[in-house]
Amino acid sequence: MTSSRTLFRYKNAFSVIATPLEVLISTLYGGLVSVDKELVVPKEFQLGLLPDISFHAIPAVVLTIDYLLFSPPWTISFRQELTFSTALAFAYWFWVEQCYRHNGWYPYPIFEALTTPWRILLFTFSGALMAGSTEALKLVYKGLNGGV
């Protein structure tokens, strides 16, 4: 659409965060839904299959394709990935708790079911999984595009 180098740089910088985050969301959502969909969505708010896939799978697929086929390789180190991912996970937990304090209920039923130690484990696991998905995407990129 545009040949703006500035927009291309911004898109690529944003991609380092957005793509692994969307892969994480799709992975966690898919895993939880396969166990019990009501852990993430109360029965009265559940979507049909197409909207559900549109919200929870398509963003990860499209961003992954964009990275693998149309973007330069990421240069973020594993330590940076793990630090950022874990910080993001715990920032999200802080926001979840703020939602609870403000609304009196959690945005997802799973948070109601988990005690604080289990929430710590969930958010720590999520941070590690996001860092792992970043590394996996970098490996696939390298395999697909050569030893770039």
Phi, psi and chi 1 to 4 in degrees:
 res  aa     phi    psi   chi1   chi2   chi3   chi4
   1 MET       -  -38.9  -79.0 -166.8 -158.9      -
   2 THR  -139.9  154.7  178.2      -      -      -
   3 SER  -107.7   24.1   59.5      -      -      -
   4 SER   -68.0  118.3  169.7      -      -      -
   5 ARG   -67.6  -33.4  -69.4  176.0 -166.6 -105.0
   6 THR   -64.0  -48.1  -57.8      -      -      -
   7 LEU   -63.1  -38.0  -75.0  178.3      -      -
   8 PHE   -61.9  -43.8 -173.9   69.1      -      -
   9 ARG   -64.2  -44.4  -83.0 -165.1  -44.6  -86.0
  10 TYR   -63.5  -43.1  -77.2  131.4      -      -
  11 LYS   -59.9  -44.2 -172.6  -90.8  -57.1  177.8
  12 ASN   -68.0  -37.8  -68.2  -30.3      -      -
  13 ALA   -65.9  -42.9      -      -      -      -
  14 PHE   -66.5  -33.8 -175.7   67.7      -      -
  15 SER   -60.6  -34.0  171.9      -      -      -
  16 VAL   -61.8  -28.9  174.7      -      -      -
  17 ILE   -93.4  -49.7  -61.1  165.3      -      -
  18 ALA   -67.6  -41.2      -      -      -      -
  19 THR   -65.7  -53.5  -54.9      -      -      -
  20 PRO   -63.0  -32.0  -17.5   25.9      -      -
  21 LEU   -65.2  -44.0 -176.4   58.2      -      -
  22 GLU   -66.2  -37.1  -76.4  -61.4  -26.5      -
  23 VAL   -63.6  -41.7  169.0      -      -      -
  24 LEU   -60.7  -47.9  171.6   70.1      -      -
  25 ILE   -59.8  -46.3  -70.4  166.2      -      -
  26 SER   -63.1  -40.8  -66.7      -      -      -
  27 THR   -66.6  -49.4  -57.6      -      -      -
  28 LEU   -64.0  -44.9  -69.8  175.6      -      -
  29 TYR   -61.3  -48.8 -178.7   80.8      -      -
  30 GLY   -60.8  -42.2      -      -      -      -
  31 GLY   -63.9  -46.0      -      -      -      -
  32 LEU   -67.4  -40.6  -71.3  169.8      -      -
  33 VAL   -64.0  -35.4  164.7      -      -      -
  34 SER   -67.8  -24.6   70.5      -      -      -
  35 VAL   -85.2  -53.6  171.9      -      -      -
  36 ASP  -166.4  110.6 -178.7   -1.0      -      -
  37 LYS   -59.6  -27.5 -166.4  166.4 -170.8  171.0
  38 GLU   -73.5   -3.7  -70.4 -174.0   37.6      -
  39 LEU   -72.2  -25.8  -71.8  171.4      -      -
  40 VAL  -113.7  -28.2  -88.5      -      -      -
  41 VAL  -137.6  120.2 -176.7      -      -      -
  42 PRO   -58.9  149.0  -20.5   30.3      -      -
  43 LYS   -50.1  -40.6 -166.6  173.3 -144.2   78.8
  44 GLU   -71.9  -12.4   62.9  -89.6   17.3      -
  45 PHE  -112.6    7.4  -64.3  114.6      -      -
  46 GLN   -69.7  141.6  -70.0 -177.7    7.5      -
  47 LEU   -94.1  162.9  -59.1  170.6      -      -
  48 GLY   -70.3  170.4      -      -      -      -
  49 LEU   -59.4  -48.0 -177.8   61.9      -      -
  50 LEU   -64.5  -48.1  -75.9  177.3      -      -
  51 PRO   -63.2  -36.5  -17.7   25.2      -      -
  52 ASP   -61.4  -47.2 -159.6   11.1      -      -
  53 ILE   -64.7  -39.8  -70.5  170.9      -      -
  54 SER   -60.5  -38.9  -63.2      -      -      -
  55 PHE   -82.0  -35.4  -74.5  123.6      -      -
  56 HIS  -112.0   -8.1  -60.6  104.9      -      -
  57 ALA  -125.3  -45.1      -      -      -      -
  58 ILE   -57.8  -43.7  -61.2  -61.6      -      -
  59 PRO   -57.5  -43.0  -26.5   36.3      -      -
  60 ALA   -64.7  -41.8      -      -      -      -
  61 VAL   -64.6  -47.5  169.8      -      -      -
  62 VAL   -66.0  -44.8  169.9      -      -      -
  63 LEU   -65.4  -36.6  -73.8  169.1      -      -
  64 THR   -65.2  -44.5  -62.2      -      -      -
  65 ILE   -60.7  -43.6  -69.6  169.2      -      -
  66 ASP   -59.4  -45.9  175.8   70.5      -      -
  67 TYR   -64.4  -49.2  169.8   59.0      -      -
  68 LEU   -66.8  -34.2  -64.8  175.7      -      -
  69 LEU  -106.9  -24.2  -58.7  179.4      -      -
  70 PHE  -127.0    7.0  -55.0  112.8      -      -
  71 SER  -125.0  157.4  -59.6      -      -      -
  72 PRO   -74.0  163.8   26.3  -32.3      -      -
  73 PRO   -66.9  149.0   22.9  -30.5      -      -
  74 TRP   -76.9  147.2  -66.1  -27.4      -      -
  75 THR  -114.1    8.3   57.3      -      -      -
  76 ILE   -69.1  137.5 -172.4  170.5      -      -
  77 SER   -83.6  162.2   71.3      -      -      -
  78 PHE   -61.3  -39.1 -177.8   72.2      -      -
  79 ARG   -61.6  -44.3 -176.6  175.2  179.9 -158.9
  80 GLN   -63.1  -42.3  -68.9  170.0  -41.6      -
  81 GLU   -58.6  -50.5  -65.6  162.1   11.4      -
  82 LEU   -64.3  -41.9 -168.6   56.8      -      -
  83 THR   -63.2  -50.6  -59.6      -      -      -
  84 PHE   -64.3  -45.9  178.2   77.1      -      -
  85 SER   -62.0  -43.1  -61.7      -      -      -
  86 THR   -68.5  -41.9  -56.4      -      -      -
  87 ALA   -61.3  -42.2      -      -      -      -
  88 LEU   -63.2  -42.5 -175.6   62.8      -      -
  89 ALA   -61.5  -44.3      -      -      -      -
  90 PHE   -74.9  -29.5  -80.0   89.3      -      -
  91 ALA   -64.4  -40.0      -      -      -      -
  92 TYR   -64.2  -41.0 -179.8   67.1      -      -
  93 TRP   -60.5  -42.7 -177.6   22.1      -      -
  94 PHE   -57.7  -44.6  175.0   77.9      -      -
  95 TRP   -63.5  -41.1  176.4   81.3      -      -
  96 VAL   -59.1  -44.0  164.3      -      -      -
  97 GLU   -67.3  -35.4  -66.1  -61.7  -29.1      -
  98 GLN   -63.6  -41.9  -70.3  -60.3  103.8      -
  99 CYS   -58.4  -44.1  -72.8      -      -      -
 100 TYR   -62.8  -45.2  179.9   80.2      -      -
 101 ARG   -62.6  -37.9  -79.5 -164.5 -116.6  -19.7
 102 HIS   -77.9  -43.5 -179.7   74.0      -      -
 103 ASN   -98.2  -23.1  -60.8  -38.6      -      -
 104 GLY    86.3    5.6      -      -      -      -
 105 TRP  -151.7  156.4   46.2  -89.3      -      -
 106 TYR   -85.4  153.1  -73.3  102.1      -      -
 107 PRO   -68.1  -21.8   17.1  -24.0      -      -
 108 TYR  -133.3  136.5  -60.9  102.5      -      -
 109 PRO   -56.8  -29.6  -26.1   34.0      -      -
 110 ILE   -58.4  -34.5 -171.0  171.0      -      -
 111 PHE   -67.5  -29.2  -60.9  134.9      -      -
 112 GLU   -68.9  -35.2 -165.7   74.8   50.8      -
 113 ALA   -78.6  -22.5      -      -      -      -
 114 LEU   -93.9  140.7  -62.6  176.0      -      -
 115 THR   -79.6  169.6   61.5      -      -      -
 116 THR   -56.9  -45.7  -61.2      -      -      -
 117 PRO   -60.2  -36.4  -24.4   32.7      -      -
 118 TRP   -70.9  -33.8  -78.4  105.0      -      -
 119 ARG   -65.3  -41.5  -76.8 -170.0 -151.6  122.5
 120 ILE   -57.7  -46.2  -69.0  169.2      -      -
 121 LEU   -62.4  -44.0 -174.7   62.8      -      -
 122 LEU   -60.1  -47.1  173.9   67.2      -      -
 123 PHE   -73.3  -33.0  -72.9  102.6      -      -
 124 THR   -65.4  -45.6  -58.5      -      -      -
 125 PHE   -60.6  -41.4  171.7   75.4      -      -
 126 SER   -62.6  -42.6  -63.0      -      -      -
 127 GLY   -61.8  -44.5      -      -      -      -
 128 ALA   -66.0  -39.6      -      -      -      -
 129 LEU   -65.3  -37.5 -173.7   60.3      -      -
 130 MET   -66.2  -42.9 -176.6  173.9  163.7      -
 131 ALA   -62.7  -40.5      -      -      -      -
 132 GLY   -64.6  -38.2      -      -      -      -
 133 SER   -68.3  -33.0   71.2      -      -      -
 134 THR   -63.2  -46.1  -55.1      -      -      -
 135 GLU   -63.2  -41.9  -81.2  -60.2  -61.3      -
 136 ALA   -62.5  -43.4      -      -      -      -
 137 LEU   -62.6  -40.4  -73.0  163.8      -      -
 138 LYS   -63.7  -38.8  -74.4  167.0   50.9  177.7
 139 LEU   -66.8  -42.9  -76.4  171.5      -      -
 140 VAL   -63.5  -42.2  171.8      -      -      -
 141 TYR   -57.7  -48.4 -175.9   96.6      -      -
 142 LYS   -62.0  -41.6 -168.3  173.7 -173.8  177.5
 143 GLY   -66.7  -38.1      -      -      -      -
 144 LEU   -77.0  -37.6 -170.5   64.7      -      -
 145 ASN  -106.1    8.0  -65.4  -64.8      -      -
 146 GLY    86.3  175.8      -      -      -      -
 147 GLY   -71.6   56.7      -      -      -      -
 148 VAL   -68.9      - -179.7      -      -      -
